[in-house]
Amino acid sequence: VQLVESGGGLVQPGGSLRLACAASGFTFSRYGVNWYRRAPGREREWVARISTYGGTTNYADSVKGRFTISRDNAKNTAYLQMNSLKSDDTAVYYCNAHLTNYWGQGTQVTVSS
């Protein structure tokens, strides 16, 4: 079982990034997908969730209207489109298969001018 995040980087406030979470070793389409983040000195924070076939999405209030979660089951990949980024969005972002202990290694997102 493997989840691999990618797409992080350094971006200016107001900019955008698209994270990807590539899954392997399990039946990806049977699981919802969560994105979490952990900022320095802070607890891990749930960011967004998408259902197995993408029909239902949920977001933390802190990202609602700015972030969009999606998935492509044919590619075994989930995405997090992040727009209007703020310095408070700086964190390591992780994907997780819902209700499992399957986690990726994380990808760093830094929002700074």
VMD Tcl script that builds the backbone (N, CA, C; Angstrom):
set m [mol new atoms 339]
animate dup $m
set s [atomselect $m all]
$s set {name element resname resid chain x y z} {
  {N N VAL 1 A 0.857 -1.199 0.000}
  {CA C VAL 1 A 0.000 0.000 0.000}
  {C C VAL 1 A 0.885 1.238 0.000}
  {N N GLN 2 A 0.552 2.155 -0.885}
  {CA C GLN 2 A 1.353 3.373 -0.965}
  {C C GLN 2 A 0.491 4.546 -1.396}
  {N N LEU 3 A 0.697 5.669 -0.731}
  {CA C LEU 3 A 0.119 6.947 -1.131}
  {C C LEU 3 A 1.281 7.917 -1.272}
  {N N VAL 4 A 1.360 8.582 -2.408}
  {CA C VAL 4 A 2.474 9.488 -2.659}
  {C C VAL 4 A 1.921 10.845 -3.068}
  {N N GLU 5 A 2.197 11.845 -2.231}
  {CA C GLU 5 A 1.778 13.201 -2.539}
  {C C GLU 5 A 2.837 13.910 -3.371}
  {N N SER 6 A 2.386 14.835 -4.179}
  {CA C SER 6 A 3.287 15.661 -4.981}
  {C C SER 6 A 2.603 16.983 -5.262}
  {N N GLY 7 A 3.387 17.928 -5.775}
  {CA C GLY 7 A 2.825 19.202 -6.200}
  {C C GLY 7 A 3.050 20.355 -5.246}
  {N N GLY 8 A 3.649 20.086 -4.097}
  {CA C GLY 8 A 3.909 21.163 -3.171}
  {C C GLY 8 A 5.019 22.078 -3.670}
  {N N GLY 9 A 5.222 23.173 -2.948}
  {CA C GLY 9 A 6.271 24.101 -3.322}
  {C C GLY 9 A 6.088 25.436 -2.650}
  {N N LEU 10 A 6.839 26.407 -3.139}
  {CA C LEU 10 A 6.796 27.774 -2.637}
  {C C LEU 10 A 5.928 28.615 -3.572}
  {N N VAL 11 A 4.975 29.321 -3.000}
  {CA C VAL 11 A 4.076 30.156 -3.801}
  {C C VAL 11 A 3.814 31.450 -3.057}
  {N N GLN 12 A 3.572 32.512 -3.789}
  {CA C GLN 12 A 3.276 33.800 -3.173}
  {C C GLN 12 A 1.833 33.842 -2.691}
  {N N PRO 13 A 1.555 34.660 -1.694}
  {CA C PRO 13 A 0.159 34.830 -1.256}
  {C C PRO 13 A -0.726 35.193 -2.436}
  {N N GLY 14 A -1.906 34.574 -2.471}
  {CA C GLY 14 A -2.815 34.772 -3.579}
  {C C GLY 14 A -2.627 33.805 -4.724}
  {N N GLY 15 A -1.550 33.051 -4.673}
  {CA C GLY 15 A -1.262 32.104 -5.743}
  {C C GLY 15 A -2.005 30.795 -5.594}
  {N N SER 16 A -1.676 29.862 -6.495}
  {CA C SER 16 A -2.360 28.569 -6.539}
  {C C SER 16 A -1.359 27.433 -6.643}
  {N N LEU 17 A -1.766 26.288 -6.134}
  {CA C LEU 17 A -1.036 25.043 -6.291}
  {C C LEU 17 A -2.047 23.912 -6.449}
  {N N ARG 18 A -1.624 22.869 -7.125}
  {CA C ARG 18 A -2.448 21.670 -7.234}
  {C C ARG 18 A -1.654 20.490 -6.714}
  {N N LEU 19 A -2.133 19.905 -5.632}
  {CA C LEU 19 A -1.499 18.725 -5.063}
  {C C LEU 19 A -2.120 17.469 -5.659}
  {N N ALA 20 A -1.318 16.431 -5.757}
  {CA C ALA 20 A -1.796 15.139 -6.218}
  {C C ALA 20 A -1.444 14.071 -5.196}
  {N N CYS 21 A -2.266 13.056 -5.130}
  {CA C CYS 21 A -2.058 11.916 -4.232}
  {C C CYS 21 A -2.234 10.651 -5.059}
  {N N ALA 22 A -1.140 9.999 -5.381}
  {CA C ALA 22 A -1.173 8.793 -6.205}
  {C C ALA 22 A -1.186 7.555 -5.321}
  {N N ALA 23 A -2.172 6.691 -5.550}
  {CA C ALA 23 A -2.359 5.509 -4.709}
  {C C ALA 23 A -1.982 4.237 -5.453}
  {N N SER 24 A -1.492 3.274 -4.717}
  {CA C SER 24 A -1.190 1.967 -5.281}
  {C C SER 24 A -1.253 0.920 -4.183}
  {N N GLY 25 A -1.467 -0.334 -4.587}
  {CA C GLY 25 A -1.442 -1.438 -3.638}
  {C C GLY 25 A -2.760 -1.742 -2.965}
  {N N PHE 26 A -3.799 -0.993 -3.300}
  {CA C PHE 26 A -5.126 -1.275 -2.769}
  {C C PHE 26 A -6.166 -0.748 -3.765}
  {N N THR 27 A -7.421 -1.104 -3.537}
  {CA C THR 27 A -8.482 -0.698 -4.468}
  {C C THR 27 A -8.917 0.722 -4.128}
  {N N PHE 28 A -8.301 1.658 -4.785}
  {CA C PHE 28 A -8.455 3.086 -4.477}
  {C C PHE 28 A -9.917 3.518 -4.522}
  {N N SER 29 A -10.676 3.022 -5.483}
  {CA C SER 29 A -12.049 3.502 -5.677}
  {C C SER 29 A -12.997 3.085 -4.556}
  {N N ARG 30 A -12.565 2.204 -3.694}
  {CA C ARG 30 A -13.415 1.759 -2.575}
  {C C ARG 30 A -13.317 2.665 -1.358}
  {N N TYR 31 A -12.432 3.638 -1.421}
  {CA C TYR 31 A -12.177 4.470 -0.249}
  {C C TYR 31 A -12.376 5.950 -0.542}
  {N N GLY 32 A -12.986 6.629 0.432}
  {CA C GLY 32 A -12.921 8.068 0.389}
  {C C GLY 32 A -11.485 8.515 0.622}
  {N N VAL 33 A -11.227 9.767 0.323}
  {CA C VAL 33 A -9.879 10.309 0.486}
  {C C VAL 33 A -9.962 11.608 1.285}
  {N N ASN 34 A -9.072 11.710 2.242}
  {CA C ASN 34 A -8.933 12.939 3.026}
  {C C ASN 34 A -7.621 13.623 2.689}
  {N N TRP 35 A -7.634 14.945 2.781}
  {CA C TRP 35 A -6.403 15.721 2.851}
  {C C TRP 35 A -6.335 16.330 4.258}
  {N N TYR 36 A -5.155 16.233 4.834}
  {CA C TYR 36 A -4.860 16.857 6.120}
  {C C TYR 36 A -3.638 17.749 5.938}
  {N N ARG 37 A -3.406 18.580 6.913}
  {CA C ARG 37 A -2.183 19.374 6.912}
  {C C ARG 37 A -1.695 19.567 8.338}
  {N N ARG 38 A -0.397 19.768 8.446}
  {CA C ARG 38 A 0.211 20.061 9.741}
  {C C ARG 38 A 1.165 21.227 9.567}
  {N N ALA 39 A 0.823 22.312 10.234}
  {CA C ALA 39 A 1.677 23.496 10.220}
  {C C ALA 39 A 2.668 23.415 11.378}
  {N N PRO 40 A 3.800 24.085 11.262}
  {CA C PRO 40 A 4.800 24.049 12.339}
  {C C PRO 40 A 4.194 24.469 13.677}
  {N N GLY 41 A 4.389 23.648 14.696}
  {CA C GLY 41 A 3.914 23.979 16.031}
  {C C GLY 41 A 2.419 23.825 16.242}
  {N N ARG 42 A 1.732 23.244 15.254}
  {CA C ARG 42 A 0.282 23.103 15.373}
  {C C ARG 42 A -0.131 21.648 15.206}
  {N N GLU 43 A -1.355 21.355 15.672}
  {CA C GLU 43 A -1.895 20.008 15.523}
  {C C GLU 43 A -2.256 19.746 14.061}
  {N N ARG 44 A -2.303 18.467 13.730}
  {CA C ARG 44 A -2.759 18.107 12.396}
  {C C ARG 44 A -4.204 18.562 12.203}
  {N N GLU 45 A -4.491 19.094 11.044}
  {CA C GLU 45 A -5.802 19.661 10.750}
  {C C GLU 45 A -6.392 18.968 9.519}
  {N N TRP 46 A -7.615 18.531 9.654}
  {CA C TRP 46 A -8.320 17.971 8.502}
  {C C TRP 46 A -8.682 19.109 7.553}
  {N N VAL 47 A -8.509 18.884 6.256}
  {CA C VAL 47 A -8.718 19.930 5.259}
  {C C VAL 47 A -9.938 19.642 4.377}
  {N N ALA 48 A -10.007 18.427 3.841}
  {CA C ALA 48 A -11.078 18.125 2.892}
  {C C ALA 48 A -11.231 16.620 2.756}
  {N N ARG 49 A -12.408 16.213 2.303}
  {CA C ARG 49 A -12.704 14.802 2.064}
  {C C ARG 49 A -13.533 14.675 0.797}
  {N N ILE 50 A -13.309 13.586 0.076}
  {CA C ILE 50 A -14.114 13.264 -1.094}
  {C C ILE 50 A -14.557 11.817 -0.987}
  {N N SER 51 A -15.787 11.565 -1.404}
  {CA C SER 51 A -16.342 10.215 -1.326}
  {C C SER 51 A -15.733 9.324 -2.410}
  {N N THR 52 A -16.122 8.052 -2.386}
  {CA C THR 52 A -15.473 7.056 -3.241}
  {C C THR 52 A -15.516 7.408 -4.733}
  {N N TYR 53 A -16.646 7.914 -5.209}
  {CA C TYR 53 A -16.751 8.250 -6.633}
  {C C TYR 53 A -16.886 9.747 -6.872}
  {N N GLY 54 A -16.601 10.515 -5.809}
  {CA C GLY 54 A -16.518 11.966 -5.975}
  {C C GLY 54 A -17.834 12.705 -5.862}
  {N N GLY 55 A -18.899 12.006 -5.499}
  {CA C GLY 55 A -20.189 12.666 -5.456}
  {C C GLY 55 A -20.388 13.592 -4.276}
  {N N THR 56 A -19.598 13.379 -3.229}
  {CA C THR 56 A -19.719 14.193 -2.025}
  {C C THR 56 A -18.351 14.720 -1.636}
  {N N THR 57 A -18.302 16.011 -1.368}
  {CA C THR 57 A -17.068 16.634 -0.885}
  {C C THR 57 A -17.393 17.463 0.349}
  {N N ASN 58 A -16.418 17.534 1.232}
  {CA C ASN 58 A -16.560 18.330 2.450}
  {C C ASN 58 A -15.253 19.072 2.698}
  {N N TYR 59 A -15.381 20.245 3.302}
  {CA C TYR 59 A -14.204 21.090 3.508}
  {C C TYR 59 A -14.206 21.689 4.905}
  {N N ALA 60 A -13.017 21.898 5.416}
  {CA C ALA 60 A -12.875 22.681 6.629}
  {C C ALA 60 A -13.261 24.126 6.326}
  {N N ASP 61 A -13.800 24.795 7.324}
  {CA C ASP 61 A -14.216 26.187 7.126}
  {C C ASP 61 A -13.051 27.064 6.674}
  {N N SER 62 A -11.855 26.722 7.123}
  {CA C SER 62 A -10.679 27.551 6.824}
  {C C SER 62 A -10.300 27.538 5.344}
  {N N VAL 63 A -10.777 26.553 4.594}
  {CA C VAL 63 A -10.397 26.461 3.178}
  {C C VAL 63 A -11.604 26.505 2.248}
  {N N LYS 64 A -12.789 26.494 2.803}
  {CA C LYS 64 A -14.003 26.457 1.982}
  {C C LYS 64 A -14.039 27.648 1.024}
  {N N GLY 65 A -14.339 27.369 -0.233}
  {CA C GLY 65 A -14.385 28.416 -1.246}
  {C C GLY 65 A -13.058 28.697 -1.905}
  {N N ARG 66 A -11.966 28.156 -1.342}
  {CA C ARG 66 A -10.634 28.375 -1.929}
  {C C ARG 66 A -10.010 27.081 -2.439}
  {N N PHE 67 A -10.305 25.970 -1.764}
  {CA C PHE 67 A -9.737 24.670 -2.125}
  {C C PHE 67 A -10.812 23.793 -2.753}
  {N N THR 68 A -10.387 22.943 -3.680}
  {CA C THR 68 A -11.290 21.985 -4.303}
  {C C THR 68 A -10.639 20.613 -4.332}
  {N N ILE 69 A -11.318 19.634 -3.774}
  {CA C ILE 69 A -10.826 18.260 -3.808}
  {C C ILE 69 A -11.508 17.516 -4.949}
  {N N SER 70 A -10.755 16.666 -5.606}
  {CA C SER 70 A -11.300 15.871 -6.710}
  {C C SER 70 A -10.537 14.561 -6.781}
  {N N ARG 71 A -10.995 13.676 -7.649}
  {CA C ARG 71 A -10.300 12.395 -7.813}
  {C C ARG 71 A -10.548 11.856 -9.210}
  {N N ASP 72 A -9.616 11.017 -9.621}
  {CA C ASP 72 A -9.724 10.307 -10.895}
  {C C ASP 72 A -9.437 8.843 -10.590}
  {N N ASN 73 A -10.490 8.052 -10.447}
  {CA C ASN 73 A -10.295 6.655 -10.062}
  {C C ASN 73 A -9.589 5.850 -11.148}
  {N N ALA 74 A -9.709 6.269 -12.391}
  {CA C ALA 74 A -9.003 5.572 -13.469}
  {C C ALA 74 A -7.493 5.730 -13.332}
  {N N LYS 75 A -7.076 6.809 -12.692}
  {CA C LYS 75 A -5.647 7.073 -12.475}
  {C C LYS 75 A -5.224 6.800 -11.039}
  {N N ASN 76 A -6.165 6.338 -10.210}
  {CA C ASN 76 A -5.861 6.082 -8.790}
  {C C ASN 76 A -5.231 7.297 -8.122}
  {N N THR 77 A -5.789 8.446 -8.417}
  {CA C THR 77 A -5.197 9.694 -7.936}
  {C C THR 77 A -6.278 10.642 -7.431}
  {N N ALA 78 A -5.975 11.284 -6.322}
  {CA C ALA 78 A -6.804 12.362 -5.795}
  {C C ALA 78 A -6.026 13.669 -5.898}
  {N N TYR 79 A -6.772 14.765 -5.923}
  {CA C TYR 79 A -6.156 16.075 -6.116}
  {C C TYR 79 A -6.695 17.061 -5.083}
  {N N LEU 80 A -5.899 18.088 -4.839}
  {CA C LEU 80 A -6.353 19.216 -4.038}
  {C C LEU 80 A -5.903 20.484 -4.759}
  {N N GLN 81 A -6.875 21.157 -5.364}
  {CA C GLN 81 A -6.597 22.435 -6.014}
  {C C GLN 81 A -6.712 23.535 -4.968}
  {N N MET 82 A -5.660 24.279 -4.793}
  {CA C MET 82 A -5.613 25.307 -3.759}
  {C C MET 82 A -5.434 26.664 -4.417}
  {N N ASN 83 A -6.424 27.521 -4.251}
  {CA C ASN 83 A -6.390 28.865 -4.818}
  {C C ASN 83 A -6.393 29.909 -3.710}
  {N N SER 84 A -6.067 31.126 -4.058}
  {CA C SER 84 A -6.064 32.241 -3.091}
  {C C SER 84 A -5.311 31.861 -1.819}
  {N N LEU 85 A -4.143 31.321 -2.010}
  {CA C LEU 85 A -3.374 30.822 -0.872}
  {C C LEU 85 A -2.938 31.953 0.055}
  {N N LYS 86 A -2.925 31.622 1.344}
  {CA C LYS 86 A -2.544 32.559 2.392}
  {C C LYS 86 A -1.346 32.000 3.148}
  {N N SER 87 A -0.676 32.842 3.895}
  {CA C SER 87 A 0.459 32.371 4.690}
  {C C SER 87 A 0.020 31.306 5.696}
  {N N ASP 88 A -1.209 31.406 6.180}
  {CA C ASP 88 A -1.723 30.415 7.126}
  {C C ASP 88 A -1.892 29.028 6.507}
  {N N ASP 89 A -1.825 28.944 5.187}
  {CA C ASP 89 A -1.929 27.642 4.524}
  {C C ASP 89 A -0.587 26.906 4.497}
  {N N THR 90 A 0.465 27.559 4.931}
  {CA C THR 90 A 1.774 26.918 4.970}
  {C C THR 90 A 1.750 25.712 5.896}
  {N N ALA 91 A 2.098 24.554 5.358}
  {CA C ALA 91 A 2.029 23.314 6.125}
  {C C ALA 91 A 2.546 22.174 5.265}
  {N N VAL 92 A 2.731 21.033 5.902}
  {CA C VAL 92 A 2.917 19.781 5.157}
  {C C VAL 92 A 1.532 19.184 4.937}
  {N N TYR 93 A 1.236 18.846 3.697}
  {CA C TYR 93 A -0.071 18.315 3.329}
  {C C TYR 93 A 0.034 16.806 3.098}
  {N N TYR 94 A -0.915 16.095 3.691}
  {CA C TYR 94 A -0.930 14.639 3.625}
  {C C TYR 94 A -2.265 14.152 3.060}
  {N N CYS 95 A -2.227 13.081 2.303}
  {CA C CYS 95 A -3.469 12.430 1.932}
  {C C CYS 95 A -3.611 11.127 2.719}
  {N N ASN 96 A -4.848 10.720 2.865}
  {CA C ASN 96 A -5.197 9.556 3.688}
  {C C ASN 96 A -6.403 8.870 3.072}
  {N N ALA 97 A -6.366 7.547 3.009}
  {CA C ALA 97 A -7.557 6.806 2.607}
  {C C ALA 97 A -8.482 6.745 3.811}
  {N N HIS 98 A -9.703 7.205 3.626}
  {CA C HIS 98 A -10.640 7.409 4.735}
  {C C HIS 98 A -10.843 6.136 5.560}
  {N N LEU 99 A -10.775 6.299 6.865}
  {CA C LEU 99 A -10.988 5.216 7.837}
  {C C LEU 99 A -9.942 4.105 7.716}
  {N N THR 100 A -8.771 4.440 7.253}
  {CA C THR 100 A -7.651 3.497 7.211}
  {C C THR 100 A -6.416 4.166 7.810}
  {N N ASN 101 A -5.394 3.370 7.930}
  {CA C ASN 101 A -4.109 3.907 8.365}
  {C C ASN 101 A -3.167 4.083 7.174}
  {N N TYR 102 A -3.724 4.281 6.002}
  {CA C TYR 102 A -2.932 4.510 4.800}
  {C C TYR 102 A -2.683 6.020 4.669}
  {N N TRP 103 A -1.418 6.388 4.771}
  {CA C TRP 103 A -1.021 7.792 4.710}
  {C C TRP 103 A 0.136 7.946 3.748}
  {N N GLY 104 A 0.200 9.121 3.133}
  {CA C GLY 104 A 1.368 9.461 2.355}
  {C C GLY 104 A 2.440 10.078 3.228}
  {N N GLN 105 A 3.562 10.429 2.596}
  {CA C GLN 105 A 4.693 10.985 3.341}
  {C C GLN 105 A 4.594 12.496 3.479}
  {N N GLY 106 A 3.685 13.089 2.737}
  {CA C GLY 106 A 3.472 14.521 2.829}
  {C C GLY 106 A 4.209 15.310 1.769}
  {N N THR 107 A 3.682 16.494 1.479}
  {CA C THR 107 A 4.333 17.424 0.557}
  {C C THR 107 A 4.255 18.812 1.167}
  {N N GLN 108 A 5.362 19.513 1.142}
  {CA C GLN 108 A 5.454 20.825 1.796}
  {C C GLN 108 A 4.856 21.909 0.908}
  {N N VAL 109 A 3.996 22.706 1.498}
  {CA C VAL 109 A 3.457 23.901 0.843}
  {C C VAL 109 A 3.872 25.101 1.666}
  {N N THR 110 A 4.542 26.041 1.041}
  {CA C THR 110 A 4.979 27.261 1.711}
  {C C THR 110 A 4.425 28.458 0.952}
  {N N VAL 111 A 3.681 29.271 1.669}
  {CA C VAL 111 A 3.086 30.473 1.076}
  {C C VAL 111 A 3.807 31.676 1.683}
  {N N SER 112 A 4.570 32.348 0.862}
  {CA C SER 112 A 5.389 33.442 1.362}
  {C C SER 112 A 5.770 34.363 0.214}
  {N N SER 113 A 5.896 35.635 0.546}
  {CA C SER 113 A 6.359 36.595 -0.455}
  {C C SER 113 A 7.870 36.770 -0.368}
}
mol reanalyze $m
mol bondsrecalc $m
mol representation Tube
mol addrep $m
